[in-house]
């Protein structure tokens, strides 16, 4: 094998590792953002104040 071929292969492998590390970092950031959004939705849903009376929905009409 030629020395320049070995150097070229080493450069390509280094670039591949760098690209992979960058992709993993972007994926982690996207997952963090998605988790924050989900947490905000859960918090917003738990703060909903029901506008219906408390007795509404306690009985099921099985005849109709």
N, C-alpha and C positions, 0 to 999 in steps of 0.2 A: 504494500500500500504506500502511496505517495504521502509525503509529509503534509503537503498542502491539502490533500483529501482528508487527512486526519484532523487538521485544524478547521477545515470547513465543517466537518461533521460535529466537532466539539462546539463550534459556534451555533450551529443549527439546534443542537441539544440544549444549549444554554438559553437560546431564544424560546424554545418550546417550553422550558421550565418557567421562564419569566411570564410567558403568555398564560400558562396554566395557573400560576400563582395569582395573576391579575384577574382571571376569570373566577377563581374561587373567592377572591376578595369582593368582587362585584356581586356574586351570588349571596355571600353572607350579608352584605349591605341590603340587598333586596329582601332577604328573609327578615332582617331586623325591621325594615320599613313595613313589611306586611304584618309582622307581629304587632307592631305599634298600632296599625290601623285596625286590626282585629280587636285589640284591647280597648281602643276607643269606641268601637261599635258595641262591645259588651258593656262597657260602662254607660254608654248612652241608653242602651236598652234597659238597664237596671234602674235608670232614673225616670222611666216613663211612669207618669201618674195616671192610673186608670180613670177614665171619665164616666164609666158606667157604674150604676149602683152595685154594691157588694153582693146583693142577692141574685143578680143577673148571671145566668150561666150555670146555676147550681142544679137545675133539674133538666132532664132530657125527656122530650116528648116522644114516647115510643109508639103512640097510636097513629100519629100522622103519617 
